[in-house]
């Protein structure tokens, strides 16, 4: 009788406890099974440096096409890559550059507020090569006057109408022009006129007597010289001359040297800093990188650096940029703007630069500037570089004008057309 009672109690206990243990076991298995796929499918977050190593240098021509690309990676499998390039503007730039007989040429268009690269075009001996726009071996020439002017306004309290003196010719740089007390009576010229006409002795004297080599170097570093900028494609840092004496400081301040170099992409970013209120944008050319099933690996985002120039100085610098187009070294290329249906509604500015290469066999000619629509606020920064041989076959200022006109004209109608549309 006792055995029967114990057996009956054991059966009751088994019937009561078994569902509880079964429920706990099922709940545990359900949690593991539902959590495991989430852990296995966790997206891989790639940085710009990692994506640059994944793509390598050979992807510049494919990215510059502007179309969504599919590639197979050993680590990520099959992925889709969407560039930021505007296919229509890119095709126009390539159509203008490819027929040139110049040794090299490049054109870059960037959105200053975001750092998004819209055009990355280049040609090397009549073959398309967007890598020319990333090469940092072109002498910066008078583009460095942008750095000197900004430093003089910030540190020496100069204004666009400040009057400065110089002796000799405006486009030479001799030691007698850099003496603290010149032998001859100096001619007076405003900072605006000096910037617009690219006056070498004025900017050399600014660097020597009012800014100094150390301060110039600091401002140049803040604007990206001798610093590696994060980018999805190989982009070497721009070089900066190290002056050994006061004359060397004058050469650096005026851009009258062949050691300070920069890339066309960097030139567009430097101009962008003065449009962004003194913040240098970080460039990006990849909009997003996703897996075949839509999982996101990389997302290009606008990134602005810290404020390095005050907004007041940026406004004054824009007056200098505009003077270069209106009455300075770029006035011929931008003449008759009032007759142009597109450009007459824009605010245009820029800076030019011209200098011989180290072996004197090549002539480097620059234009870096911007266009802004005051009604919509849309702004684009453009940089154009042409490297001439014995003959000048192209003008970077005119190339930049054509690009700005096409970009703002195509913002509504032509953006919907296929690349290469007849206009």
Buried (B, 14 or more C-beta within 10 A) or exposed (E): EEEEEEEEEEEEEEEEEEEEEEEEEEEEEEEEEEEEEEEEEEEEEBEBEBBBEBBEEEBBEBBBBBEEBEBEEEEBEEBBBBBBBBBBBBBBBBEBBEEBEBBBBBBBBBBBBBBBBBBBBBBBEEEBBBBBBBBBEBBBBBBBBBBBBBBBBBBBEBBBEBEBEBBBEBBEBBEEBBEEEBEEEBBEBBBBBBBBBBBBBBBBBBBBBBBBBEBBBBBBBBBBBEBEBBBBBBBBBBBBBEBEEBBBBBBBBBBBBBBBBBBBBBBBBBBBBBBBBBBBBBBBBBBBBBBEEEEEBBEBEEBBBEBBBBEEBBEBBBBBBBBBBBEBBBBEBBEEBEEBEBBEEBBBBBBBBBBBBEEEEBBBBBBBBBBBBEEEEBBBBBBBBBBBEEEEEBBBBBBBBBBBBBBBBBBEEBEEEEBEEEE
